[in-house]
Structure formats: structure tokens, C-alpha cells
Amino acid sequence: MASEELQKDLEEVKVLLEKATRKRVCDALMAEKSKIETEIKNKMQQKSQKKAELLDNEKPAAVVAPITTGYKVKSSNYGWDQSDKFVKIYITLSGVHQVPTENVQVHFTERSFDLLVKNLNGKSYSMIVNNLLKPIFVEGSSKKVKTDTVLILCRKKVKNTRWDYLTQLEKECKEKEKPSYDTETDSSEGLMNVLKKIYEDGDDDMKRTIDKAWVESREKQSKGDTEF
């Protein structure tokens, strides 16, 4: 798909996110948004790589370095908790403790972090989290590599404060989730059609995300629980 079409899809998903009020819908749309952003990023990287290859072809063969890195995979298997000083994100990556230390890189800003694990079983893995709920100290943040896990330690700028969500987007989606019994049928029908299309067009990770959200919702309904 052309970069222009992907950008249009991204804008449309953002519009839907602004209108979504149900957690299950927000989760699915957030997953689709991340997928499209990754595709756009990959397209840009491919264009840059092609330009670099064209330039390399103009040089003598002796100065062209071999490309040994594999393709990049977006990691979404993580959990998080917190202490008085840190927000801790646990990213599960099988075998990550066996790669060289320099292959695990994390870049922090005041409201984001970007993890890149190079050459793990022939692939590179990345995880980008933008718009953290609250600012962090870049200098005081760090990473630790454990068995099959990368631990990201984001040092809170204001310690002894509780984060109810990891990102601002999660907070906004949660706050939008309000009862609307009189209009629920019409709005839900339209959004469910969108989710159905996303599910049909999505990859395995996308389908697992929607399936998981659906199962959790049905379980809560069967127990008489109310989403909040």
C-alpha cells in the first residue's frame, strides 16, 4: 500500500479514536493505529534504504559493506507496574538475555521511550511508547536485561505520585467510556462495523487483540460486572 494511502488510513483511525467511547473499541483502534504507524515507518525506511543502495552502487564494489541485519518486528507483549520512584515496563522477548548488551538500546525523552533490540534470532525488535502519562527524568531512566525480558525503568519526575495509566491516550480513551443507553444501539452498530472491517483486514496480532477484548467483555457481562 502506498505511503499516501497509509497516511489517509492513519488519519481516519485517529478520527475514529476521537469518537470511540468503549474500551474494547479503543483498544482495537489503538492497535490498528500502531500497526499503520509501523507500516509507514517501514515504508520510509525502505525508501531510505533504496536511496542508500543506489548511492552504494555508484561506489567501487570494495567499499560496499554487507547488510547483515534482519527485518524489524514491532513488540507489543508487555506489562507494567510502578513504585514511588519508577514506572516499570516489562517487555517479553524470548532469548533477549543471550544477545550482546550493546544490541539492546533504549532512547528516552521526557514523555516517551524507544526500545530497539538488534539481531535477536535474525530479527530486530522495536517498541515505541509515546505520550507517557507524566514526564520522566531522562538521566535517571534506564534498562535492565533479564531472562527473556527487557525491563524499562522510567524515573518519575514527581516521585510518590501514582500513574493510573501508562500513556495519555489510554487515559483519554478511559475517560470517554461513559454509559449511553439511549444511543448505544446506533453508535455501537457503526463502530462494530468498523471493528469488523479492521478484524477482517488485520493480521494475526490484530485479530488476537480484538478476540481477547471480546472474550474479556463477554466474561464481565456474564458475571454481571460493569466496565469502568
DRENDO-1510 file (C-alpha; in Angstrom, 1 decimal, always signed):
<recs>
REC; n; res; u; v; w
REC; 1; MET; +0.0; +0.0; +0.0 .
REC; 2; ALA; +1.3; +3.5; -0.9 .
REC; 3; SER; +2.5; +5.8; +1.8 .
REC; 4; GLU; -0.2; +8.3; +0.9 .
REC; 5; GLU; -3.0; +5.7; +1.4 .
REC; 6; LEU; -1.4; +4.5; +4.7 .
REC; 7; GLN; -1.4; +8.2; +5.9 .
REC; 8; LYS; -5.1; +8.5; +5.0 .
REC; 9; ASP; -5.9; +5.3; +6.9 .
REC; 10; LEU; -4.0; +6.7; +9.9 .
REC; 11; GLU; -5.9; +9.9; +9.9 .
REC; 12; GLU; -9.2; +8.0; +9.6 .
REC; 13; VAL; -8.3; +5.8; +12.6 .
REC; 14; LYS; -7.4; +8.9; +14.6 .
REC; 15; VAL; -10.8; +10.4; +13.9 .
REC; 16; LEU; -12.5; +7.1; +15.0 .
REC; 17; LEU; -10.4; +7.1; +18.2 .
REC; 18; GLU; -11.7; +10.6; +19.0 .
REC; 19; LYS; -15.3; +9.4; +18.6 .
REC; 20; ALA; -14.9; +6.0; +20.3 .
REC; 21; THR; -16.3; +5.6; +23.8 .
REC; 22; ARG; -15.9; +1.9; +24.5 .
REC; 23; LYS; -12.7; +0.4; +25.9 .
REC; 24; ARG; -12.9; -2.6; +23.6 .
REC; 25; VAL; -13.2; -0.3; +20.6 .
REC; 26; CYS; -10.4; +2.0; +21.8 .
REC; 27; ASP; -8.1; -1.0; +22.3 .
REC; 28; ALA; -8.7; -2.3; +18.8 .
REC; 29; LEU; -8.4; +1.1; +17.2 .
REC; 30; MET; -5.2; +1.8; +19.2 .
REC; 31; ALA; -3.7; -1.5; +17.9 .
REC; 32; GLU; -4.6; -0.6; +14.3 .
REC; 33; LYS; -3.1; +2.9; +14.8 .
REC; 34; SER; +0.2; +1.4; +16.0 .
REC; 35; LYS; +0.2; -1.1; +13.1 .
REC; 36; ILE; -0.4; +1.6; +10.5 .
REC; 37; GLU; +2.3; +3.8; +12.1 .
REC; 38; THR; +4.7; +0.9; +11.9 .
REC; 39; GLU; +3.9; +0.3; +8.2 .
REC; 40; ILE; +4.5; +4.0; +7.4 .
REC; 41; LYS; +7.8; +3.9; +9.3 .
REC; 42; ASN; +8.9; +0.8; +7.4 .
REC; 43; LYS; +7.9; +2.4; +4.1 .
REC; 44; MET; +10.1; +5.4; +4.9 .
REC; 45; GLN; +13.0; +3.1; +5.9 .
REC; 46; GLN; +12.6; +1.1; +2.7 .
REC; 47; LYS; +12.8; +4.3; +0.7 .
REC; 48; SER; +15.9; +5.5; +2.6 .
REC; 49; GLN; +17.5; +2.0; +2.1 .
REC; 50; LYS; +16.8; +2.1; -1.7 .
REC; 51; LYS; +18.4; +5.5; -1.9 .
REC; 52; ALA; +21.4; +4.3; +0.1 .
REC; 53; GLU; +21.7; +1.2; -2.2 .
REC; 54; LEU; +21.6; +3.5; -5.3 .
REC; 55; LEU; +24.4; +5.5; -3.9 .
REC; 56; ASP; +26.4; +2.4; -2.9 .
REC; 57; ASN; +26.0; +1.1; -6.4 .
REC; 58; GLU; +27.8; +4.2; -7.7 .
REC; 59; LYS; +30.8; +3.4; -5.5 .
REC; 60; PRO; +33.5; +0.8; -6.1 .
REC; 61; ALA; +32.4; -2.7; -5.1 .
REC; 62; ALA; +35.2; -2.9; -2.5 .
REC; 63; VAL; +33.7; -0.2; -0.3 .
REC; 64; VAL; +30.2; -1.6; -0.2 .
REC; 65; ALA; +29.6; -3.2; +3.3 .
REC; 66; PRO; +27.3; -6.2; +3.6 .
REC; 67; ILE; +23.9; -5.9; +5.2 .
REC; 68; THR; +23.5; -8.4; +7.9 .
REC; 69; THR; +20.6; -7.2; +9.9 .
REC; 70; GLY; +17.2; -8.9; +9.6 .
REC; 71; TYR; +13.7; -7.3; +9.3 .
REC; 72; LYS; +12.2; -5.4; +12.2 .
REC; 73; VAL; +9.3; -6.7; +14.3 .
REC; 74; LYS; +7.1; -4.5; +16.5 .
REC; 75; SER; +6.9; -5.9; +20.0 .
REC; 76; SER; +3.6; -5.5; +21.9 .
REC; 77; ASN; +4.0; -8.2; +24.6 .
REC; 78; TYR; +4.5; -6.2; +27.7 .
REC; 79; GLY; +3.2; -5.4; +31.2 .
REC; 80; TRP; +3.8; -2.6; +33.6 .
REC; 81; ASP; +3.7; -1.6; +37.3 .
REC; 82; GLN; +5.2; +1.2; +39.4 .
REC; 83; SER; +6.9; +2.1; +42.6 .
REC; 84; ASP; +7.3; +5.5; +44.3 .
REC; 85; LYS; +10.2; +6.4; +42.1 .
REC; 86; PHE; +9.8; +4.4; +38.9 .
REC; 87; VAL; +7.3; +3.2; +36.3 .
REC; 88; LYS; +8.5; -0.3; +35.2 .
REC; 89; ILE; +7.7; -1.7; +31.8 .
REC; 90; TYR; +8.4; -5.4; +31.2 .
REC; 91; ILE; +8.8; -6.4; +27.6 .
REC; 92; THR; +8.9; -10.1; +26.9 .
REC; 93; LEU; +11.4; -11.2; +24.2 .
REC; 94; SER; +12.5; -14.8; +24.2 .
REC; 95; GLY; +16.3; -15.2; +24.2 .
REC; 96; VAL; +17.0; -11.5; +24.7 .
REC; 97; HIS; +19.4; -12.2; +27.5 .
REC; 98; GLN; +21.7; -14.0; +25.1 .
REC; 99; VAL; +22.3; -11.1; +22.7 .
REC; 100; PRO; +25.3; -8.7; +23.3 .
REC; 101; THR; +24.5; -5.9; +25.7 .
REC; 102; GLU; +25.1; -3.2; +23.0 .
REC; 103; ASN; +22.3; -4.8; +20.9 .
REC; 104; VAL; +19.7; -3.6; +23.4 .
REC; 105; GLN; +19.2; +0.1; +23.0 .
REC; 106; VAL; +16.7; +2.5; +24.7 .
REC; 107; HIS; +16.2; +6.1; +23.9 .
REC; 108; PHE; +14.3; +8.2; +26.4 .
REC; 109; THR; +12.7; +11.6; +26.2 .
REC; 110; GLU; +10.7; +13.4; +28.9 .
REC; 111; ARG; +7.4; +11.8; +27.6 .
REC; 112; SER; +8.5; +8.7; +25.6 .
REC; 113; PHE; +10.9; +5.8; +25.2 .
REC; 114; ASP; +12.0; +3.8; +22.2 .
REC; 115; LEU; +13.4; +0.3; +22.6 .
REC; 116; LEU; +15.4; -1.4; +19.8 .
REC; 117; VAL; +16.8; -4.9; +20.1 .
REC; 118; LYS; +19.1; -5.8; +17.2 .
REC; 119; ASN; +19.8; -9.2; +15.7 .
REC; 120; LEU; +17.7; -11.4; +18.0 .
REC; 121; ASN; +17.3; -14.7; +16.2 .
REC; 122; GLY; +17.9; -12.9; +12.9 .
REC; 123; LYS; +15.4; -10.1; +13.6 .
REC; 124; SER; +15.3; -6.7; +15.1 .
REC; 125; TYR; +12.5; -5.9; +17.7 .
REC; 126; SER; +11.2; -2.4; +18.5 .
REC; 127; MET; +8.8; -0.9; +20.9 .
REC; 128; ILE; +7.9; +2.8; +20.9 .
REC; 129; VAL; +5.8; +4.3; +23.6 .
REC; 130; ASN; +4.9; +8.0; +23.1 .
REC; 131; ASN; +2.9; +10.4; +25.2 .
REC; 132; LEU; +3.6; +8.9; +28.6 .
REC; 133; LEU; +1.0; +9.9; +31.2 .
REC; 134; LYS; +3.5; +12.1; +33.1 .
REC; 135; PRO; +7.0; +13.4; +32.5 .
REC; 136; ILE; +10.1; +11.4; +33.5 .
REC; 137; PHE; +13.8; +12.1; +34.2 .
REC; 138; VAL; +15.7; +11.1; +31.1 .
REC; 139; GLU; +19.0; +10.9; +33.1 .
REC; 140; GLY; +17.5; +8.8; +35.8 .
REC; 141; SER; +15.8; +6.3; +33.5 .
REC; 142; SER; +17.5; +3.1; +32.4 .
REC; 143; LYS; +17.1; -0.5; +31.2 .
REC; 144; LYS; +17.9; -4.0; +32.5 .
REC; 145; VAL; +18.1; -7.2; +30.6 .
REC; 146; LYS; +16.8; -10.3; +32.4 .
REC; 147; THR; +15.9; -13.8; +31.2 .
REC; 148; ASP; +13.6; -13.4; +28.2 .
REC; 149; THR; +12.7; -9.9; +29.4 .
REC; 150; VAL; +13.8; -6.3; +28.9 .
REC; 151; LEU; +12.9; -4.1; +31.9 .
REC; 152; ILE; +12.5; -0.4; +31.2 .
REC; 153; LEU; +12.8; +1.8; +34.3 .
REC; 154; CYS; +11.3; +5.3; +33.7 .
REC; 155; ARG; +12.2; +7.5; +36.7 .
REC; 156; LYS; +9.2; +9.6; +37.7 .
REC; 157; LYS; +9.8; +13.4; +37.6 .
REC; 158; VAL; +7.5; +13.7; +40.6 .
REC; 159; LYS; +8.0; +10.8; +42.9 .
REC; 160; ASN; +5.3; +9.4; +45.2 .
REC; 161; THR; +2.7; +10.1; +42.6 .
REC; 162; ARG; +0.5; +7.3; +41.1 .
REC; 163; TRP; +0.1; +6.7; +37.4 .
REC; 164; ASP; -3.3; +5.3; +36.7 .
REC; 165; TYR; -2.4; +4.7; +33.0 .
REC; 166; LEU; +0.9; +4.3; +31.1 .
REC; 167; THR; +0.0; +6.8; +28.4 .
REC; 168; GLN; -2.2; +9.9; +27.9 .
REC; 169; LEU; -4.0; +8.1; +25.1 .
REC; 170; GLU; -5.1; +5.3; +27.4 .
REC; 171; LYS; -6.4; +7.9; +29.9 .
REC; 172; GLU; -8.4; +9.7; +27.2 .
REC; 173; CYS; -10.0; +6.5; +26.0 .
REC; 174; LYS; -10.9; +5.5; +29.5 .
REC; 175; GLU; -12.4; +8.9; +30.3 .
REC; 176; LYS; -14.5; +8.8; +27.1 .
REC; 177; GLU; -16.1; +5.5; +28.2 .
REC; 178; LYS; -19.4; +6.6; +29.6 .
REC; 179; PRO; -22.9; +4.9; +29.6 .
REC; 180; SER; -25.1; +5.9; +26.7 .
REC; 181; TYR; -28.1; +3.6; +26.9 .
REC; 182; ASP; -30.3; +5.7; +24.8 .
REC; 183; THR; -27.9; +5.9; +21.8 .
REC; 184; GLU; -25.9; +2.8; +22.4 .
REC; 185; THR; -27.6; +0.7; +19.6 .
REC; 186; ASP; -27.0; +3.1; +16.8 .
REC; 187; SER; -23.4; +4.2; +17.7 .
REC; 188; SER; -22.3; +0.7; +18.6 .
REC; 189; GLU; -23.6; -0.7; +15.3 .
REC; 190; GLY; -21.5; +1.8; +13.3 .
REC; 191; LEU; -18.4; +1.2; +15.4 .
REC; 192; MET; -18.8; -2.6; +15.4 .
REC; 193; ASN; -18.9; -2.4; +11.6 .
REC; 194; VAL; -15.6; -0.6; +11.7 .
REC; 195; LEU; -14.1; -3.2; +14.0 .
REC; 196; LYS; -15.4; -6.0; +11.8 .
REC; 197; LYS; -13.6; -4.5; +8.9 .
REC; 198; ILE; -10.4; -4.0; +10.9 .
REC; 199; TYR; -10.6; -7.6; +12.1 .
REC; 200; GLU; -11.1; -8.9; +8.6 .
REC; 201; ASP; -8.2; -6.9; +7.1 .
REC; 202; GLY; -5.9; -7.2; +10.2 .
REC; 203; ASP; -3.0; -9.5; +10.7 .
REC; 204; ASP; -2.9; -12.3; +13.4 .
REC; 205; ASP; -1.8; -9.9; +16.2 .
REC; 206; MET; -4.6; -7.6; +15.4 .
REC; 207; LYS; -7.2; -10.4; +15.5 .
REC; 208; ARG; -5.8; -11.7; +18.8 .
REC; 209; THR; -6.2; -8.2; +20.3 .
REC; 210; ILE; -9.8; -8.0; +19.3 .
REC; 211; ASP; -10.6; -11.6; +20.3 .
REC; 212; LYS; -9.1; -11.0; +23.7 .
REC; 213; ALA; -11.0; -7.8; +24.2 .
REC; 214; TRP; -14.3; -9.5; +23.1 .
REC; 215; VAL; -13.7; -12.5; +25.4 .
REC; 216; GLU; -13.0; -10.3; +28.4 .
REC; 217; SER; -16.1; -8.2; +27.7 .
REC; 218; ARG; -18.3; -11.3; +27.5 .
REC; 219; GLU; -16.9; -12.7; +30.7 .
REC; 220; LYS; -17.6; -9.4; +32.5 .
REC; 221; GLN; -21.2; -9.4; +31.2 .
REC; 222; SER; -21.8; -13.0; +32.2 .
REC; 223; LYS; -20.6; -12.1; +35.8 .
REC; 224; GLY; -22.8; -9.0; +35.9 .
REC; 225; ASP; -19.7; -6.8; +36.1 .
REC; 226; THR; -19.8; -3.2; +34.8 .
REC; 227; GLU; -16.8; -1.9; +32.7 .
REC; 228; PHE; -15.1; +1.1; +34.3 .
</recs>
